Every structure is written in structure tokens, then in C-alpha cells.
Amino acid sequence: MILVLTGGIGSGKSVAAGILNDTFGYPVYDADSSVKRLYLTEDSLLDDIEADAGRSFRNEAGEFSSSLMAQYIFATPGAVELVESRVFPVLLKDFERWKAECGSDNIVFESATILEKPYFRNFGDVVIIVDAPLDVRVARAMERDGATYEGVMSRVSRQKLMNDISDGRNLPEDAYICRNDGSLSQLRNRLKEIIENIINK
């Protein structure tokens, strides 16, 4: 079973991933961190993106610069689609390699944006969405990142689907919503209920 785990900024998605790994023994593939790693380890990936974009995304030392990439994506129409068309096939190939090596029947694919990406439509067997009220998510992100309210809200505004889900709209069919608005123990118990529901379904 491939369990897709997602959630908006400050939802506690990564905490939930840790619980699924520590408590239930499910190996976790962190897609967001893996993309950053692949920029550094897959030379052809960055080369291809730079060729498509007609610019460099390396710093003076010749290393990948996430800030240069971010500037390009936010300022250039169509940049997101261009970059993702190169990144996603490499990411899935890396995931399949990891899945074969981890040797587990039940694994977690953790990603903040997977539900918003047509490329991943119908990916995975089960979806769990970790969610919390907006004010709780914003407060968590401010504390975690040392960010301002305005800075966090700027990032939150780009996660339209997750905001809709928090408001009870556009819920993906058959997805499980795990509310994370209380203690760590409560989150663990809610995840346990969801996993038991999935197993017994």
C-alpha cells in the first residue's frame, strides 16, 4: 500500500509522518526533501532545466541555488510547469528505486503539494490529509520558521487547495482527514484510528 500523506503549511504533516514511521513502522519517502537532494545528485536534471529556461541556477561556486530557482519560478509565467515537467519523472524514478530497496508492503509518500499536481492524479492507494485551523497553522509556521505573519500568509495563500480543505471545501474523494488541533497524543490516536479503518476496510 502506498499511503499519500499531505497537508498545508503548519498542519503537522511531518510530525504525522514521524508517527507513521515510529509507531506503525511505515517507511516514509519525503518527496519535498528528495527534490532538493535530486538537484544536487542528478546532474542531468539541473542541466536540462537550465537548458529549457535559458539561464543558470547555480551560485558563484557552481552549486545549485534554491533562491535563484525560487526567483525564476515566482517571476516567470509557465516556469512552474517547465520545472515540474523535468523534476517529476526523476522524482518518481527515485521513489520507485527507494520503494524497491526499503522492502516494505506499506509505505508513505509525503508531499505538501501532491494533490494540486495533475501529474500525480490517481497516485497512491490511500490519501491522508493532515489539517488544522488556519490560525493554528499560521502560528505553528511562525514559531517553527521564525517568520512574520505576513511571510507565512504569503506562503499559505499559494496553497489554495489546502485552504479550501481547511474550510471544508473540495475534499478529495475517499481521502481521510486527520485533524491536528490538539496534543501529540491526540494526533497519534487519530492516526491510529485512520490506519485501523484503512486496514479493516
N, C-alpha and C positions, 0 to 999 in steps of 0.2 A: 504493500500500500504506500502510495506517495501522498503524504499529508501536506497540503499547501497551507502555510501559516503566514498571515499578513496582518497589517494594522497601520493606522496613521501615526504621525509623529506624537510621541509621548504616550502611546497606548499601552506600552509594556510588552510589545511583541517579542523583543529579545529576552525578556525575563521569562515569558511563556515558553520560548524555545529552550531555555535552560532547564525549565521544569520538565518538559517533554523528554529531554535528554537524560537528566539526572534521575528523575522519578520513574519514567517508563522505559528508559533505555533506547529511545529512538535517536539514531544519529541525525544530526542537523547539518544541512548544506545551506550556508548563509550566502544567498545569491548576491546581495549588495556588496559584501566584503570580497566575494570572489571576483566580481567585475574589476575592482581596484587591483586585485592581485594579477588578473589576466593582462591588464595593461602593462604590467611590469615583466611578466614572464612569457607572454606570447608576442614576440617581436613583430610578426606579420600583422597582428591586429592593429597596433598603433600605426604601422606603416600604411595599411590600407585606408584607415580613417583619414590620415593626413593627406593621402593622395586624393581621396574623394573631396575633402574640404579645401584643398589647395593651401594649406597652412600647417605650421608646426605646433605641436602641443608639448614641446619639451623645453625645459629651462636651460639656463646657460651651461649647466653641467651635462646636458644631453639626456636628462632623465624626464620621465613623464610628469607633467604638471597638471594636477586636477583643477587648479584655479584657471589656467588657460582654457582647459576644456569647458569648464563651467561658464566662463565669459562667452565663449563661442556659442554654446547651447542656448543661453538665455538671450543673446543678442541677434541670433541668426534664424530667420524663418526656415523651417524644414530641417534644422540641424539635429533635432532630437531623433527624427525618423532616420536620417542618414547614419548617425552614430549607432542607433539601435539595430539597424539592418546588418551592421558588421559585428556588433557585440553579442547579440542574442544567439546566433548559431554557434559561436565559440563558447559561450556560456553553457549552452545545452550539451555540447560535446564534452566539456569539462565535468558537468554534472553526471552524465552517463558513465564517464570513467570513474568518478568518485563513487557512484552507486554500486558499480561492479566490484569495487575494492572494499567497500565497507561491509558487504556480506550480510545485510540485514533485510528482512522481509518488510519491515515498517520503517520508513524514513521520512524526514521532514525537509521540505523545501521552503526556506524562509525568505520572503521578499516583501518589501514595502509597497511596491508598485505593480505587482504581477496582474492584479485584476483589471488594471487600466490599460494593459498591453494586448492588443489583438493577437500578437504573435503567440501568446500563451493561452489562447482560448481553448478550453477543454483540457488543459494540462492538469495532471494530478487526478487523484481519486476522491479526495475529500478536502474541503476548504474550511479552515478555522480563522475567523476574523476576531482579533483582539481589539476591544474598543473600550472607551471611557468617555465621559462628558468632555466637551471641548475645553472648559475652564481647567479641568483636571489635567488634560493632556498638555495644555499650554504651560501650566505651572511646572509640570514634570520636566518638559523640554527646557524651560528657562533654567531650572536648577541643574539639570544634567549637563547642559552645554555652556552655562554661564552667559546665556544670550538675553537680549532685551525682549520685551513683549512684542515690539514691532517686528523684530527679526524673526521670532518664532511664527508670528501670524503671517508673515510673508511666505514662509515655507508651508504653513498649513493651507494657505489659500490655493496652493498648487496641487493639493490632494483633494480634488473635488469629489471623487467617488467616496473616499473615506469620510469626508464631511457629510455627504448625503446619508451614508450608512449610520453615522452617529446620530443623525436626525430621523432615522427610521425610514429613509427613502432608498430606492434602488438596491434593495438587498439581493445579493446573488442567490439564485435558486439552489436550494439544498445546502447552503453554507451554514455553518454553526457560528453563532455569535457568542463570544466569551467576554462577558463584562468584567473589566478590571478596574473597579472603582473602590476597592477596599484593601484588605491586607494581603500579604503574600500567601498566607494560609488559605484565604478565601479564593484567590486565583488558582491555587493548586487544587482545591476541591472542585472548583468549576471545571477545570481542565479534566480532572478525573471523571466527572460526570459525562463530559462530552466524549472522552475516549471510550468509556464503557458503553455509551449509546452507539458509537460507531462500530465497536466490536460486536455488539449484540444485534445490530440492525439486520 
